[in-house]
Amino acid sequence: MTNLLYDSLFACHQGNEAPFLQLDDGQVVSYDAFLKRAAQIAHVLQDSGVSPGDRIVVQAPKLTDTIALYAASVRVGAVYVPLNTAYTLAELDYFVSDAQPAMIVCDSNDEADITILAARSCAKLLTLGGDTPSLSHEADAQPCVFETVDRVPDDLAALLYTSGTTGRSKGAMLSHQNLLSNAQTLVELWGITSTDHLIHALPVFHTHGLFVAMNTSLLAGAKVRLMEKFDIGAILEELPHSTLLMGVPTFYTRLLADEGFTKKVTGSMRLFISGSAPLLAETHLAFEARTGHRILERYGMTETNMNTSNPYDGERRAGTVGIALPGTEVIVANPETGEPLPQGEVGMIEVRGPNVFKGYWQMPEKTTEELRENGFFITGDLGQFSEDGYLSIVGRSKDLIITGGYNVYPKEIEDVLNDIDGVLESAVFGIPDTDFGEAIIAALVAEPAAQLDIEQIAGIIRDKLSRFKHPRRYELVPELPRNTMGKIQKNVLREQQHAHKEPLQAVP
């Protein structure tokens, strides 16, 4: 037997002294050195009692050891569960309770708070980052060789949490075959090779930063400039020495806003890729006018990785997410029957292929609802095909907001708002935003005779929810618009916001 994902992404680089990761401090880690570090961490996992199929929850800083932990998890046959580093303790409690991990790895600065969660779930707790990273220290004393655990292609490699229709996050089960097949397709389609230098300024806790950027780089043997976060100065410094940048629309709008971002700076670049949120056509055109490069926009999601892409060779059409990836079937269907609709008609986007996940963790009913018997996954996104096969996403049937590349479900915010004294009801929705793709707006109705304090409400939200879930504006309204069935008409609220004359400002 073999371990499909480890053999394809990692083991093939044994003895490879070519640079893999270049860090913010200038340190360069070779592929071979990285593999040795992953082996040391694999020993720590195994010695800690992690067995094949066990979950490892990771809410840790973006470090070499964090990437090596991913490799080690695959090597020991565990299921890697990365979590957004912005999640609060209350949010983390849900994920830990649901995943029931054998191990939790967190930032050393959060160890005291997370110790209680780890004890409650009987999970081993280790830390990364800071002055006393226990996982790193334990790994230092371990051998640099490790016997890889056998895994079959259908075994789980990762569990990624995504927003659900009820506001409850769902764990998407991704197999070795799911992740590898998508990486192989993207490397071929985008022409990624060992001569590429990728600027990696994305987080490594979701599909885009971990499974698109890292997996394709590993498969191709590319060099990765691993940045802790998106920083304009660092990006501009690195561009003349790089060939690839994968980002969210916010990256590109902020680059365009800097006078130092010029055609000369991008002279060595081969490809700019955008995803995780809609890229406005005006950004597309402004970027091409400034640099001569046309951004390649693609479409994916947690449950499927990537589904479509504008072509590398061919027309990259603004306002579309391109055509179906080779080996992946994408249809626009009647939401009720699943029958494909004629080109040009708007319907539900459904996807089938080796990239499509195995189902939702411990949610068989939800899996049955969203995975048809014929293998098509119902994405919840509405789209239409052009005559020549380009897909445009026209909306979402689920009321999901995508802001800065993050998924935000309005109900989670509304539940917090509605519990605040003086708030009768609320409606949270997204509106187009040049910087973030969408901005979160909250409309509030006060209880009779109540006086709502926006700063106080914003403070409560800050304490209870991650920063990317914070509304950019709060609007006090006498009532929420409803249709004849009593359903809140968020489209009306959006239209009212479009007419709002004041620019969006961060809430204090």
N, C-alpha and C positions, 0 to 999 in steps of 0.2 A: 504493500500500500504506500501511498504518498500523502503529502499535505499540499493540496493543489495551490492554494493562495501563497503559502510560504515559499514553496518551490519556485513559483513563477515570478514573484516580486522580490524576494530576498535572497534565497539560497544561490541563485544564479550569479550573485555578486561576490561570492566568497573569494578572497584573494585579490579583489579589484581595488587597487590603490587610487583610483580616480576619485576626485572630490565629489562628495554627495551633498553635504550641508555646509553652507557658510553662514555663520552667526553674526549677530549685531556687533559683537566685540572683535570681529575679524577672524575668530577661530574657524578652521576648516576641518571637517570630519570626513574621512574617506569612507567609501562604501564598506571596505573590509573592517575598518575600525567600528563602524556603526553596527555591523553584524556581530562583532565580538561583544559589544555593549548589550545588544539585544539578547545574546546568549546568557550573559550574566544576569540580566533581569528575569529571563525565563527561569533560571535556577531559583531566584527569589520567589517567583510565583509558585513554582512546584513545591518548594520547601514550605511554603505557607499554606499548603493544602489545596491549592487551586487545581481542579481536575478538568478533563475535557468536558465541554458543555457548560461549565460554571461561568457566571457573569462577573465581569470586572467593571465596576462603575468608576469612571475617571472624570474628575472635575479639577483639572490641573493646568498650570501655566504652559505656554507654548515653548517647550524646551526640546533639546536633543533627546533627553531621556523620556519625554512624553511620546515622541515618535517611536523611540526604541521600545517603549512599553506596548505600543500597538503591535509592533513586529513580534515581540515576545508573547503577547496574548495569542496571536495567530499560531505561533510555534508550539505552544503548550496545548492548543486545541480549545482555548477558552473563547468566550463571547465578549467582544469589546463593546462597552457601553459609554461612549463619550457624552458628556453633558456640558451645556453652555456654562461658562465660568461666571456669567452674570446672574444665574439662578440664585434666589434667596434660599435660606435654610428651610423655610416652609415649602418652597417648591421642590427642593432636593429631597425632602422627606417623602413626597409622593413617589418619586422615581426609585428611591432605594426600597421603599415598601413594595413597589410593583415588581422590580427586577429581582429582588432577593439575591443580591450578589454574594459571592464568596469573599470578595475583596473590594474595598473602596480606596481609591488613590485621590488625594486632594492636595491643594496648596497647603504648605506647612503653616501659613498664617491662619488657615481655617480649621486647623486640627482640633482645637478645643471645642468648637461648636459641633463638628461632625462626629466627634467621639460618641456622643449619645446615640446618633442615628446608627452608627456602626454596631454598637453594642446591642441595640434593639433588633437588628437584623442578623446578629451573630456573624458579622463580616470582619475580616482582618482589615485594619486601617493602616495605610502607609502614606507618606507625604512626598511631594516634589516641590522644588523651589525653596527660596528662603535660605537661612543659614544652617538648618538642620533637616535636610531632606532624607527621611529614613529609608525610602526605597533606594535612593542613590547610594547611601552609605552601605546598606546591606549588599547591594550589587557589587560594590568595589571589591569585596572579599571572595567573589564567586569565580569559577572557571570561565574561560572565554569560549568553551565548546559546550554544545548541548545536543542531546538526541531528540530530534523533532518528533512530535507526536503525530501519528497517522490521522488523517481526516479525509472524508470522502467529499466530492463536490457539493453535495446537498446539505452538508453539516453547516450549522450557523457559525458565522464569523463575527457578526456584529448585530447589535440591537440599537436602533436609532429611534428616539422618541420624536413624534410629530404631533401637530395639533389635531384634535378630533372635532366632529360635528357638535358634540355636546360640551366642548371646552376641556374635556378630559384628554390628556395626552395619551397617544397610543404608541406602543413599541413595535416598530417595523422590523421584522426578522429577515436579515440579509445573509445569504449563504456565501460560501467560498466562490461558487460558480457565478452568483449574481455580481459580485464585486470584480472578479477577474474578467468576465466576459465584457463588461462595460469598459474597463480599462483598456483591454485589447482593441476594442472597436475605436475608442477615442484616440489612442496612439496612432493607429493606422489612418484615421480620418484627418487628424490635425497634423500629421507628419512629424510627430515628436520623436527625436533621436537623442543619442548620447552627446551630441554637440550643442544641445539646447541648454540655456541658462534660464531657469524660471524664477521670477520674482514672486515670492510667496508671502503675501501680507494678509492672508485670510486666516480666520480661526481654524483650529483643527478639531473642532467638536461637531462638525456636520459634514454632509455629503460633499459639498463644494471643496472645502479646504483639505479634507482628509482623503476622500475616495476619488475625487476627480484630480485634484492637483498632485497629491502625494503618490497615489497609486500609478498614475500615468508616468510620473517622473521615475519612479522605481522600475517600472516595466521597461522603460526606454533607457535607463541609466543616465538620466539627465542630472545636471547640477542644480541645486535648489538654494537660492538666497533666502534663508528662513528669517523673516522679520517678526519680531514680537507682536507688532501691530502695524496698521497702515500709518505711515509717516511721510508726508509730502517730500521733505528734504531727503530722506533716505531713498525714496523711490527715484527722485530726480538724479541722485548720485549714482544709482545702480543701473538706470536705463541704458546708458551708453555701452554697458558691458553685458547686456542681457538680450535674450531673444523672445521671451514669453512673459506675459502677464495675465494672470487669471484674476478677475475681480468682480465686484458688484457695481451697479450703476453709480453708486456714491463715489467709488474710486475715480471714475472717469470725469464726473462733474467737478470734483475737487482738483483734479489735475488741470482741467481746462481753466479753472479759476486762478491758476498760478502762472505768472508771466514767464517763469523759468521753464515751463513745459512747451518745448518748441519742436519743430520738425527735425532740427539738428540733433537734439537730445535723443530722439527716437530712431536715429539712423540705423542702428544695429538690430532693432526689433523686427521680429518675423511675424508675430501674431499677438493681438490683444483679444481676449475672450471675456464675455460678460454673461452673467447669469444670476440666479437666485431672486431676481426682481425684474420687472419690466424696464427696458431701456427706452427712454423717450426718443422719438425720431429726431428731435432737435439736437439731442446730445450726439446721436449718431452722425448727423451732418456736420456739426461743429467740430467734432473730433477729426473727421476726415479732412475738413478744410484746414485745420491747424497742423496736422501731422502727415497727411497723405495716406494714413492707415484707416481702413474700414473695420470697425469692431465686429468680431464674430459673435453673434448672440445665439445661445442654445437654450434648451428647455429640459429641465429635469425636476425631480422631487425625491424626497427621502425614500419613498417606497420603491422607486424604480431606478435610482441614479439618473443618468441622462437618457432622454428619449429621442430628441431631435436636435439638429444643428444646422445652422447656415453652412454652406460649403466652404472648404478651405480654398479650393480652386473653383471659382464660379461666383455668381452674384450673391453678395451678402445683403439681403433686402431688409431695410429698416422697417420696424413695425412687425416683423415676423420672427419666428424662432426656427425657421428653416424647414428641412425635410426630415423624415424618419431616418434614424440611424440604421446602417446595414444590420440585418438580423433582427430588427425590432419592428413590430407592426404597430402602427398608430392609426386609429380611425376616429372620425367624428360621427357619433352615433345618436340615435334616438335614445334619450335617457331611460325610457320605460322598457324598450325592447332590446336595446343593444344593437339594433340593425344599423349598418352604415348609412349615412345620409349622402345625398349628391354633393359634389363639390360646390362650394359657395354658400351652402346652408350652415347655420350655426347649430351646434349640438354638443354633446358631452364628449370630451376627449377620453379615449380608452386606449390602453397600451398592453401589448402582449410580447413576451420575449424572454430570453435568458436573464435579462436584467431585472425582471419583476420579482419582487420580494415573495417570501413564503407565506406571509400572513401577519396578523397582529398578535403580539405576545399576550397570551392568556385572554384573548378576546375572540373566541370562535364565531360568535354571532356577528361581530363587526367585520371579521374576515369574510364571512359568507355574503354580507351586504355589499362589500366593495370589490371582491374577486369573483368574477363570473365563473360558472362551471367550465366554460370554454377557455379559461385562462386569461381573459382580458381583465385588466384592472381599471376600475372606474375612478378616474382621477379627481372628479369634482370640478375640473376646469372646463369652461366652455370655449369652443374654438371653431374655426372654419378653415377649409383648405382652398387655396387658389387653384386655378385650372392646371398649373404646372407643379402642384404638390407642396407649395410652401404653406406652413401652418401659422395662423395668427390666433393668439389667445385674446378673446374678447371679454372675458369676465370669469367669475367664479360662482358656482352654484352655492358653495359654502361661503359663509361671510368672512372669509379669511383675509387678513391684512398682511401684506409683505412689506416690511419697512427695513431698509438697510440690509436686505438679504435675510432677515429673520421673519419667521412666521408668527403672527400674533392673532389669537382668536378673541374677538370682541367680548364674548360672554365672560371670559375670565376677568377682564377689567370691569365689566358691568356688575359682576357679582360683588366686587370690592366696593365700587361706588354706591351700589344700592344699599349696602350695609351701613353707610355713613349717616349719622344722625342728621336729619333735615332733608335728605335726598329722597324724593318720592320715587323717581325712576330715572333711568339713564339709557342712552343709546350711543354706542361707540362704533365708529366707522372710519374708513380710510379715504383720503383724497389724493390725487396725483401730486407728487412733490419732486422737483428737479433733482434734489440732492439724495433723498432716501428712497425714491420710487413711489412710496406712499407715506403720508403723514397721518398719525392717529389723532382723531378729533373726538371729543366727548361732549355730547349734549345732555344737560342736566335739567330736570324739573324738580323744583323745591316743593316740600310739603307746605300746606297752607300756613301762612304766617311765619314760615321759616326764612332765615337769611343765610344764604350759603356763602362761605368764605373760601374763595378759590385757592388761595395760598395754603390754607389748612387742608383742603381736600388733596391738593398736589402733594403735600407732605405725607399724608396717609398712603397715597399711592407709592411714593418713593420708598416707604418702609416695607410695603407688602409685595411689591412687584419689581421685576428686573427693569433696568433703565430703558431697554429697548421697547418695553410695553407702556411707557409713560406717554399719555396724550401730549401732543404739542400745543393744543388749545382746548380750553373748556368754554362751552357756550351755555349760558343760562337761557332757557326757553320756557314760555308759559305752558306749553304742552308739546308732545311728540306727534308728528303727523302719522295718521293711520289710514288704512284702506277700510273698505266696508266690512271686512272680516276681522278688523281690529288689529291687524298686523302692522307693526311699525314700518313706515316707508323710509328706509335709509337712503333710497335714491333721491328723495325730496331733500333730505338733510344735506346730501352731497351737493346737490344743485345750489342750495342756499350758500354753502361754503365756497363754491366756485365764484359766486357773486361777491364774496367778502373782499373788501378793498385792502384791508390791512395785511401786510406780509406775515407769514408764519414766524412766530418767535417761540423760543424755548420757554416752557412754563417755569416760573421761579421756584 
